[in-house]
Amino acid sequence: MRRFTHVGIVARVIDIPSGLAAALERYNGEAGRAFVAGLPALAAEFLRRWDLRPDGRPLHGMTALVLPVVRADGTPAALKLQLRDEESAGEPVALRRWDGDCAVRLLDHDSTTHTMLLERLDHTRMLSQLPGTREAVLVIAGLLARLTAAAAPPGMRRLGDIARTMLERTPRALESIPDTATRRLVADCAAAVREVADEPGDRLLHWDLHDENVLSSGRAPWLAIDPKPLAGDPGFELWPALRNRFEAGEVRWRFDAMTDVLGLDRARAYAWTLGRLLQNTLWDIEDGRTPDSRQLEIARRLRGHAS
């Protein structure tokens, strides 16, 4: 087997995408730049350590580089290189807990570098390619029903802590919203979160399950990838499917379909959905951006519907 132990060779093999480098620098500053600079050496180390052969063009999202590889026994796999942060820290723990049930299977993991070896899924068959959004929403709901059936392992970040932090940040954010209607809507979101914050739940959540984080596989029609896991109420999981491929007229149908499949209390699911809007709005305001009008429309469409 040919082994890519020379950093220069690996650098040519992985061809670090400029979009990934820019995103890591934007969100992680100097740590992101340092991570990008070290990617060729990191890839070389794990190609050697896990006896892997590159097998195709690199893939990437906003925070990770994924190298298609082949193991020594001929098994296709994917080497995921990413900077460890608060959101991604629990990914290998969650994948081990799910053990391939409705999610990509973890084959190996290095806790020091946060490097993971994953089973290879079919990146050319993504759930977002389905022509109709309703089928995709039902697939996501079915995956979530299985994924959230598991209790979160000890040490996972917790929705209760996130909710308390959001509520602490809300008063200052409200002061910076000039539009009265938007300010009132965001205040309503905080009030809804306040009502459920004392019972945040303990299920293992994916947090980011939209139709571009669902791929096909030879062993299952659809599997979830790229979790940003936490322990909490499954109602906090609905937001990505409501927002992705946004259609104002479909918001209520999507909410009803997902709460039905997951067997959720509609009022609590509504409150935690407003919690996701609050979370995103706080990020927008703190980054100097205007709150996203489409996201605000989701809350308006659900107002009075989930009671």
Beta strands, then each sheet from edge to edge (+ up, - down):
strand 1: 53-54
strand 2: 59-60
strand 3: 64-70
strand 4: 76-82
strand 5: 106-110
strand 6: 115-119
strand 7: 122-126
strand 8: 203-205
strand 9: 214-216
strand 10: 223-224
strand 11: 230-232
sheet 1: 1+ 3- 2+
sheet 2: 1+ 3- 4+ 6- 5+
sheet 3: 7+ 9- 10+
sheet 4: 8+ 11-
end
